[in-house]
């Protein structure tokens, strides 16, 4: 078999081609494609070529003629088999067309050109297919380099796409199955990916407090780009995408996404596997799957059943770290987290209300590395209705029934005992039947416990009464047991209507009988029945009525059992109200939990309250929680917290933008005070005491206050000190001061001090240090000053200053130390001096301090042996280039030696010679080494680590040949990694150019000149050489980034974009004021309104004046309108448009008008002047 027409021997063809047969599903037809390819190899179009040729490959070449003879011998059989297969497909297929793309990829072979092999393969396959009425199209070989920490290889690609005229109606494309890389494809090899994710929740069920989990059914979609799957250049049928079935997904790379907090999950397979993968022609991949996941939810049930749970769903790569895969929530159309996470509107839960969905991105650190993790939070607010009816209402009624028992006569023993025991048993049963058995106390437990106490207290109260009654009976005086007739008692038959006063008589021993009841009623409790005949009728008027009574007994004074009932009737409801009031505010670890219902009342009741606004998903909030709880026990005022994911209205009310946010509510102020202390217990206590305690004394400041009298003396002998020039009215300075204080406390242990100078009082010092704005920060080293260019928060300041404390230029004491210093990827600068003193040494020291961030390999030596080894003379300052970037057309080093050199001279020399003829531009060195224009940058998969250096050097050497032709010109050349500078490529339209090497020229004028892939589609050396010639002759046009032209532009302030700049601002008949802004700039937003008001005013007053604005982040300003900060304002007078005048005053409108009047040509002129 001809080697050029089949995959290499080490390919597992059978397995791959069997997979292809599974993919090519044609109804009623057996797949013979596997045997066809294995036997004939007509679709294989690549060969394996290594840098070190395999002798066996050359032995195989000897069998070429034998292979051709075998092909001719079996060609007839093959054609017959193919026609039979096509015929069977025609009989059973309901589709019109079958398209299949096969790709074979191999390692790069630099020793031979594969185009010839491709051409031979194409000719042979074309000849064979033409006999069978087929067409074939093939591309030129391309280079693809993909990197991965686990595996990276450089591959030569060749593609042959075969499609047939099968069908009844010509070339109608009905079925697109897959793009299968049968050879050279490693499904476990991960190119560096950014995977975007969306999740749509279909159902949520089985939220379990017992097992602490919840179950949801969702559609999970993942978006990524894999350039290995791009087929735009090989898409002869203009297909938009290829759809891959589940059977083929296992042969392609897909992210190994899993759910870290998953307990169990499964894919849906009815009626087929609910999964598909779609690939567009640029290699953009969409994978969609439906699955059900049961995920762990760390529930806090302390407030149960008034609780709200925030349950996470975590998404992460199982095996690939952040070096391989980074996950993002999908952000379509520039929106942030708008549609990445959604839930079906029909999802309703019986016991919960679903709150807002929240999603975050973070990186977690494990022992095996750092991993990108997405987290979606589902907020479930428990519905109280069920518990209100089933628990709270019954238990409340039981407590009321217990209270009613106090009104039952104490003699009714059975009734009171029944009520008490039944109430106790009911409460105990209610408590035991509530869900979620946990080891800590819940809100419901407290309520039921209090109810139980009250019910049990009612039963206990009756037991006490019984005891007192028994005790009183035992202590009562004994009387004669002989019965004697009741003396002096007469019975009368009374008429109730005539003598109601007798019926209401309260005198002991008085007896009356009701006419209707015929029952004698006595106050002593004795009842005697009499007939009407035995009792005479008393007919006396109330005024003459007299009663015959026996002498009453005297009442016994003191506490009686009945008094306890009376007291309980009153005390019971009062105690219930008091306990209810005490339990109205929930606490967790001493911190009051506030909700929208109790927030205002609690703030009114407490004149001083410190409130933390937090979110359950916030990592900083979790770290703060124990410190905040600890502080609550150390301060005199209450500390409270609000969960903003639940209490959304409170978050909006106080404009909470981030978590945690802490505010102090003081009744003396209308607005709360923002917390700006340290987030630890001591910091919170100190801050609260400072704000609330009139006797509080603040600890001594760690920062040192300097003035004109002590500045030089204090800083002159310090090896390093940070000095901040500030102003009392400066808002940024006020925010910076607490951060400086925190940093000063830590840096004190490193021997690094921080000082501050009030520039409004020390104006001479401010002028001496050229202070133009606030805060201005300087680093002082033994009296020498350097600009501070680090962070402005405590941790960043600490790290930056510790780095700055290390010497920028390290001392070399031996040849061995010098050898260790040399960098393999960046320049190395060594100063050779006789002594650590002198003009050159001082200039070198100062220059190295200024370049410590840009150049890491700076050193000096006074060692004579080292000088001799490197053939250097005292005073030499030498730049050494990395050996991997030195070509045969240049020297390995550049020497500088001037006796009276200054730091500025050295910086200029280093900048001019900071890169070899063709070096590698990176993010780290671009601002310094490659800031001089014109600059020619070639972008490809440039990786000069030992494993991938050979392939990267192959292309760099081609660039060197072109660069050598322009070495006498001002052009500078560099190569760069297309992954690292992907954003820059995308900005000029080269993000998906299809070329493996892209080129951009950065011109003198600041414009970018991209190499058009539609014009330059040859080899790199040919493309680059022609592109340089066309650029020099003016044939190449600059790329101008421009936002779309607005549909309407009738406002007083004209909206300018790059494409309309010359038309509006460049109008020579009018003066123009152009305001360049950034949408995110706060100063720009404040300036927007007054600028619009000024434009409205001048619209009629000055018709020859145009006021415009342009978004400088979306448009490239023309030459002369450079932007160094926002906002930037230029005035372009008529007739002088090429010489715009930059406005440097403040943003006061009166000053701006004065500025325009001063430079106006057409506007602000009198009639005589016009």
Secondary structure by P-SEA (a helix, b strand, c coil): cccccccccccaaaaaaaaaaaaacccccccaaaaaaaaccccccbbbbcccccaaaaaaaaaaaaaaaaaaaaaaaaaaaaaaaaaaaaacccccbbbbbbbbbbcccccccaaaaaaaaaaaaaaaaaaacbbbbbbcbbbbbbbbccbbbbbbbbbbbbbccccccccccccccccccccccccccccccbbbbbbbbcccccccccccbbbbbbbbbbbbbbcccccccccccccccccccccccccccccccccccccbbbbbcccccccbbbbccccbbbbbbbbcccccccccccccccbbbbbbbbbbbcccccccbbbbccccccccccccbbbbcccccccccccbbbbbccccccccbbbbbbbbbbbbbbbaaaaaaccaaaaaaaaaaaaacccccccaaaaaaaaaaaaaaaaaaaaaacccccccccaaaaaaaaaaaaaaaaaaaaaaaaaaaaaaaaacccccccccccccbbbbbccccccccccccccccbbbbbccccbbbbcccbbbbbccccccccccccccccccccbbbbbbbcccaaaaaaaaacaaaaaaaaaaaaacccccccbbbbccccaaaaaaaccbbbbbbbbcccaaaaaaaaaaaaaaacccccccccccccaaaaaaaaccccccbbbbbbccccbbbbbcccccaaaaaaaaaaacccccccccccbbbbcccccccccccccbbbbbbbbcccaaaaaaaaaaaaaaaaaccccbbbbbbccccaaaaaaaaccccccbbbbbcccbbbbbcccccaaaaaaaaaaaacccbbbbccaaaaaaaccccbbbbbbbbcccccaaaaaaaaaaaaaccccccccccccaaaaaaacccccbbbbbccccccccccccbbbbbbccccaaaaaaaaaaaccccbbbbcccccccccccccbbbbbcccccccccaaaaaaaaaaaaaaaaaacccccccbbbbcccaaaaaaaaccccccccbbbbbbccccbbbbcccccccccaaaaaaaaaaaaaaccbbbbbbbcccccccccccccccccccccccccccbbbbbbbbbcccaaaaaaaaaaaaaaaaacccccccccccccccccccccccccccccbbbbbccccccbbbbbcccccaaaaaaaaaacccccccccccc
